[in-house]
């Protein structure tokens, strides 16, 4: 039996880290502009109007995209006849080593 290979840790590349940093900075900027109306007015002139709609006001109101609003189906009612009730299953895992250690760690 062959030992399982150890999983490798995937380090994100420069592009992924840069994109993550830019998106984080965008969220922080939107949050700061949503809290401060005077800073929002410095960005563009129509910021104080009642029917004004931009990314900053949408972020402040918590509006989400229609693509994110997916309706989930209603949960099915299950009865004891449809659910298979069985005993617990024993799932064994292959050891990471072929030979067991001969003795434990030293006592200090």
Residue, then its C-alpha position, 0 to 999 in steps of 0.5 A: x500500500x502506497x502512502x498518501x502524498x502530503x497535501x501541498x499548500x498553495x500560495x496565492x500569486x502576485x495577481x491574486x494578492x494584488x486583486x484582493x488588496x484592491x478589492x479590500x481597499x475599495x470596500x474600505x473606501x465605500x464604507x468611509x464615503x457611506x459614513x461621511x456625507x461631506x466626503x461623498x459630496x466631494x466625489x460628485x455634485x449630486x450626492x445630497x439629492x433624495x433620489x440619488x443612486x450610486x455605488x456609495x449609497x447602494x453600499x450604505x443601504x445594503x442593496x445587493x445585486x438581483x443575481x445574488x437573490x436566488x430563491x431556494x426551493x422549500x424543504x421536503x418533508x421527510x418521514x421515517x419511511x423515506x429515511x434509511x435508519x441504519x447503524x453507525x458505519x466504521x470508516x477506517x483511515x490508512x495510517x501515515x506510516x508503515x511501521x508503528x513506532x517502537x516506543x513513545x517519546x522520552x520522559x522528562 
